[in-house]
Structure formats: structure tokens, C-alpha cells
Amino acid sequence: MADLIQQPQLMVGDGWDHYALIDSGDGRKFEQFGPYRFIRPEPQAMWTPQNSAWQADGEFIPGADEDGGGRWHLSDKVPAHGWPSSWRETRFTATCTPFRHLGFFPDMAPVWEWMREQLADKSEAQTLNLFGYTGVGTQALSQCGPVTHVDASKKSVAQARENATLAGMENRAIRWLVDDAAKFAAREVRRENRYDGIILDPPKFGRGPKNETWRIEEGLAPLVRDCRALLDNDSRFLFLTVYAVRMSSLSLAGLFDEVFAGLPGMIEHGDLAVRQQHDGRLLPTAIFARWSNPG
Ligand SMILES: C[S@@+](CC[C@H](N)C(=O)[O-])C[C@H]1O[C@@H](n2cnc3c(N)ncnc32)[C@H](O)[C@@H]1O
């Protein structure tokens, strides 16, 4: 019943006072995170940079294998324990992590906005953030109602709680769970629980808290099916992002088309991108599929 929009869509994030994509090219990107500027590897930036003389406070030099290894080369200016950052009313600590990240994913900003728009007419909307990391998305959703935040990393969930306290949201209805996302979703299905909205942003490969193995090629379809079982005619959305894998958003759309056959609404898919500050060039960061139901 859900209508599949075949034409790929673009979800574009512009910078804000705590994040901007300044330039990119030659397999790297140059970004502003609050008061600091960093260079990070970006294989998709195959064009020539606007300006080759990037003055950065730090650079992440990748290791031999594409997915792991590598380390930051930082100037003394960059605080070892991070610095305060924000998006809208959310608050969090930005910091250079061993995995080339900065403690949050700025390209998710248009997704956080879109989810809130889907819930605008609902009060006390129940949402689920699977692979929630440091919880900026959870903070954004908590404005609409209770949120269940699930991540396998004890450290990430602790940081997510700390971030919520920084934002003065420590008393909001947020369940902080250290768990394997696939196991948690399957358990919720058995419990016959339901949600108004679900977001999942899985890595290519990951480990659960009890060493469960997550491989996206194997685990994604069953997980999307379980998430579908947690939604009903009155639910508003399921949002999936996928990155760093050999997959097209069309294949995600094909899966959603089958899985959401029994629900009303719309299925869209496409690219998530960040708009470069000076020339508006779009840097793709992930692919997505989304089901939405205006209710
Ligand atoms: C790309 S990050 C998610 C980013 C998040 N959506 C955000 O916007 O901040 C992927 C997360 O998946 C978590 N993870 C990896 N394997 C997992 C698993 N089996 N179950 C639950 N979380 C897992 C990692 O700890 C990491 O925080």
C-alpha cells in the first residue's frame, strides 16, 4: 500500500554555527567544528579542492586498511577532552575520536529535522534510536516524546547520557540501553511493543555488548523487518541510513517496498549530502531510505 517514489531524493545538510564543510577534494575534506578546523579522509571527494592551502588544527592520517587504523595529528590548540558543541537546542561534546569521527555525525542534521517534522502533530511520540551513538538524534527526538536509545558501546551510551545532561535534558523520558540492536529489536517484537518512529544508522560491521557480530549485508533485511513489526497504521516513520558499503539506495527502497506493503504512506530513497560553504558543492555522505505516513 505504501507508495514507492522511484526517483532518488537528496537530503542536504547546510552548515551551522558549530559545523561547516569548508572545502573538499583529492580524497580529503576540510571542515570547521566550532573553533577548530580539521582535515579528514574522504574517498568520495574525487574533484580538485577549491583551495589547496588548508590551514588546519588537526588532520586524521588513515592507516593501511581503509576501515581501521590511522591516527590524528593535532596542534596543541585542540583540547584533549573535547569542546562544547550544539545543534539547535541539543548540546554535546565534540572530540577527536580514534575512529576519525568528532563525537557526532553532522551530516545527520537534515535527518534530525525531518524526523521532528513527521512527529509535529503527535504528542508523547514514542521513538526508537537504534545505533544511537552519542545521542544527538535522541536529544532531538526527545522534544517529541519518550525515546529509547540503543547502542552496543557502553562508552557511547555514557557519553550520550552526559551530553543529555549538558543540554539540561537529564530528566526527559529517555531509556538508555547498552544492547545489540538486532537482538533488542527482535525482543521488542516478541513483547509486541510499538513505536511512532524509528531511526537506524548501522555501521558496516559492529560488535554487540556480548560480542554479537553485526554485518550489514546479513543483518539489515531481518532488522528492517523487525522494525516494521514495531510500527503500525498510526506510526509516522522509519528512517534508515547506510554508509561505506557497496549498496544503492534503490536496493534499500526495494526492501522497504516489500516490507511496508501492508502499511499506508510513502517510501523514498536517495543520498544524504553536505553542502560546501563557499561554492555549494554537494559532498555525499550516505544513502538512505525512509518510510513516512502522514497519518
Ligand atoms: C554510525 S554510528 C551511529 C551514529 C548515530 N546515528 C548518530 O547520528 O550519532 C554507529 C553506532 O553503531 C554502534 N554499534 C555497532 N555495532 C552495534 C550493534 N551490534 N548493536 C548496537 N549498536 C552497535 C556503534 O557503537 C556506533 O555508536
The ligand as a Tripos MOL2 file, in Angstrom:
@<TRIPOS>MOLECULE
LIG
   27    29     1     0     0
SMALL
NO_CHARGES

@<TRIPOS>ATOM
      1 C1         27.4310    5.4570   12.7040 C.3       1 LIG1
      2 S1         27.3120    5.2380   14.3680 S.3       1 LIG1
      3 C2         25.7190    5.8440   14.6060 C.3       1 LIG1
      4 C3         25.6530    7.3330   14.6160 C.3       1 LIG1
      5 C4         24.3430    7.9070   15.1530 C.3       1 LIG1
      6 N1         23.2360    7.5660   14.3700 N.3       1 LIG1
      7 C5         24.4300    9.4080   15.2720 C.2       1 LIG1
      8 O1         23.8590   10.1300   14.4410 O.co2     1 LIG1
      9 O2         25.0760    9.8960   16.1810 O.co2     1 LIG1
     10 C6         27.1480    3.5010   14.5690 C.3       1 LIG1
     11 C7         26.9580    3.0620   16.0110 C.3       1 LIG1
     12 O3         26.6250    1.6830   15.9980 O.3       1 LIG1
     13 C8         27.0610    1.1030   17.2170 C.3       1 LIG1
     14 N2         27.0410   -0.3490   17.0430 N.ar      1 LIG1
     15 C9         27.9190   -1.1360   16.3730 C.ar      1 LIG1
     16 N3         27.5110   -2.4240   16.4000 N.ar      1 LIG1
     17 C10        26.3390   -2.4540   17.1010 C.ar      1 LIG1
     18 C11        25.4100   -3.4670   17.4580 C.ar      1 LIG1
     19 N4         25.6180   -4.7460   17.1200 N.pl3     1 LIG1
     20 N5         24.3050   -3.1250   18.1520 N.ar      1 LIG1
     21 C12        24.0850   -1.8280   18.5250 C.ar      1 LIG1
     22 N6         24.9380   -0.8020   18.2200 N.ar      1 LIG1
     23 C13        26.0340   -1.1170   17.5080 C.ar      1 LIG1
     24 C14        28.4200    1.7260   17.4270 C.3       1 LIG1
     25 O4         28.7760    1.6820   18.7880 O.3       1 LIG1
     26 C15        28.1780    3.1790   16.9270 C.3       1 LIG1
     27 O5         27.8470    4.0230   18.0250 O.3       1 LIG1
@<TRIPOS>BOND
     1     1     2 1
     2     2     3 1
     3     2    10 1
     4     3     4 1
     5     4     5 1
     6     5     6 1
     7     5     7 1
     8     7     8 2
     9     7     9 1
    10    10    11 1
    11    11    12 1
    12    11    26 1
    13    12    13 1
    14    13    14 1
    15    13    24 1
    16    14    15 ar
    17    14    23 ar
    18    15    16 ar
    19    16    17 ar
    20    17    18 ar
    21    17    23 ar
    22    18    19 1
    23    18    20 ar
    24    20    21 ar
    25    21    22 ar
    26    22    23 ar
    27    24    25 1
    28    24    26 1
    29    26    27 1
@<TRIPOS>SUBSTRUCTURE
     1 LIG1         1 GROUP 0 **** ****
